[in-house]
Amino acid sequence: MVTMNITLRKVTDDDSDNLLSWRNEDSTIPWMGQTRRLTVEEHNQWFIKALYDQNLLFLIIEVDGVAAGQIRYQRSNAPEANKAAKVSINIASQYHGKGVATLAFAKGSALVRSSNFAQSVFANVLPNNFGSIRAMEKAGFKKIKMVVVNERKHLLMTDQE
């Protein structure tokens, strides 16, 4: 069994190109909210806002010191925003199926709690995104119910019992 050292670090300006590249990979596009490639301009506008969003914990996933994906935790602007954060993840295709997402979900949820960013984590996952569902379940997430988000059915999952 090959062991990997998975670490999470805050996103920096230098990560922008990797983030856009991972976002626009053919294997990623079907699972995104916008199911098309983003332009550099669209990405840059989003990235600048994301870097300074106080309700976003935006992390790079590193495998043995090499950037391998991103994981984001978004709180709402509601008064009780620190209660829950929505997680989204994007792993570079060369790391798919290697357990990176499972470890990132587990480490990220622990970080969210230990830093008091939020008390729980949830995700809206497309029901045919079997890789993400499997990774989340292995990291301790539970399936809750089907919900509709942006006119698409999603499976609501949470790390709370």
Sequence and secondary structure as in RCSB ss.txt:
>XXXX:A:sequence
MVTMNITLRKVTDDDSDNLLSWRNEDSTIPWMGQTRRLTVEEHNQWFIKALYDQNLLFLIIEVDGVAAGQIRYQR
SNAPEANKAAKVSINIASQYHGKGVATLAFAKGSALVRSSNFAQSVFANVLPNNFGSIRAMEKAGFKKIKMVVVN
ERKHLLMTDQE
>XXXX:A:secstr
     EEEEE  GGGHHHHHHHHTSTTTGGGSSS S   HHHHHHHHHHHHT TTEEEEEEEETTEEEEEEEEE 
 SSTTGGGEEEEEEEE GGGTTTTHHHHHHHHHHHHHHHTTS SEEEEEE TT HHHHHHHHHTT EEEEEEEET
TEEEEEEES  
